[in-house]
């Protein structure tokens, strides 16, 4: 069970809700779309590796398709980016995903930072208020 208080894994209520929407979520598969959840932004990604509870995703390129400027109403199209940053997540006991990195000394995955992941859906959002 997660020890984080609601809303502390992200700075956005929407991102926090997304990070815990696990009932009925698809099992991750290579090539599947994903969304990285950060403080208030979301970034589109693609699942590139699945090994048990560990899921690696690579950032996609999000191309803005509207002309609404600095607004919350945003639409994007997505393209795979073979050179995109790769991030690793581990499934927690509630079905959510926590960002992790491998520690060579302890031979364990360690949770790092904040954020989360949803699989099965690509979404991008830039919060212009920061």
N, C-alpha and C positions, 0 to 999 in steps of 0.2 A: 504494500500500500504506500502511496506517495505521502511523504511527510511535508510537502509544500502546502502552504495555505492557498486557497483559491485566489487566482489572479496574480500570484507571485512568479509563475514560470514565464509569463509574458506581461507586458504592460497594457495589454488590450483585453477587454472583456470578450470580444469576438475571438481573438486568437486563443484565449484560455478555453473557451467553449469548444472551439475546433480541436484543441489538443486532447480533449477528453471525450470526443465523439467517436467512441470505439465500438459501440454496439452495432452489429451489422456491417462493420467496415471490412473491406476485402483483405485477404491475405496478400502481403506484398509479393510481387513477381517482377523479375527483371524486365525492364522496358515500360513498366507501369508509371503513370504520372504520379507526382507527389508535390506536396506544398510544405516548405520550410516555414516554421512559425518563429518569428523573432519578437522583439519587444512590442512593436506595433505594426511592423511591416510583415508581408508575406512574400515568399519567393518561389517561383515555379521550379520544379526539378524533375528528374527521372531516376527511378530505382535502377541501380547498375549492379547490385550484388545483394543476395540474401543468404545468410548463414545462420540458421536457427533464429535466435532473438536479435541478431545483428543485421541491420539494414544500412547499406551505403547508397547515397544518392548523389547525383551530380547536378549542379545548377544549370538550368536551361537559360536561353536568351528570351526575355519577354519584350515584345515590341508593342508599344502603345498604338492602339487603333482608333482612339477617339481624339478629338481636338478640344477637350474641355479644360485644359490647363491644370492649374494647381487646385484640384477638387477631389472629393471623395468618390465621385462618379468616374471610375476608370475602367477601361476595357483593354484587353491585351490579346495578342496571338503569341504562340510559343514555338520555339525551334530548339531542337537538341543542340547542345554546345559541348562537343567532345573535349574542349579545353576548359570547361567549367570547373569551378571549385568542387571538391568532393567532401562530403560530410558523413559522419557515421552516427547511427542511433541504435539504442538498445530498447527492446520492448520491456515495459515495466509490468508489474503484477496486475495492473488494471487494463492492460491492452494499449496504453499510450506509449509514446516513444520519447526517450531522453537522449540528448546529445552526449556522446562519449568519446574518449580517446584511449588507445592502448598504452599501458604502462609496461615497458620492457622489463623494469626491475621487479615488479610484483607479478607480472604475467596475468594482469587483469584489466578489464575495461573499467575506466573511471568516469563518472559523470562529470561533465564540464559545463559551466555556464548555465544559461537559461534558454528556453525555447522548446520547440517540439516539432513534430512531423505528422502530417496526415498523408495516407497513401490512397491512391485511386482517384485523385483529383489534382489537377494543376491550377494554381491560383496565384496571382501576383497582385500586390497592393503596396503602394508607397504612401506613407503618412507624411504629408507636406507640412504638418505642424511642428516638426522637429528640424 
